[in-house]
Amino acid sequence: MRLDFFPDVVILIKNRKITVLRYSDISLNYTVLDIINFGTYKDIEIIGYRWKNTNNDGSPDRRFANNYQVPVCRVGQLTLGFPNRTVTQIIGSNKNAMLQAYNELIKLSCEAKTEASQN
């Protein structure tokens, strides 16, 4: 699936089918997630560490000789819902940048709804 964002519409390309959507037709949600990340990025927020293989109590599982700690990272997730019931989740390593993208999409959605109600 591919999404192309333009000032007044989003073009959704899926299975060789092209759909043009207004921002007002898209449902948006923003969430902060804590994930275990085996590769880190410069802009990611590391909030702690845990063992790669753990027991139920969180202690290291001693059955694995090469057990090491991996970072637990806080990321931003943007969920886009489309009228055809397609849902896309975009996870970004910089949660603040994802929140900014969410706010910009909300602004475009509000502008589209206002423009539609005036016509």
Disulfide bonds with the S-S distance in Angstrom:
none
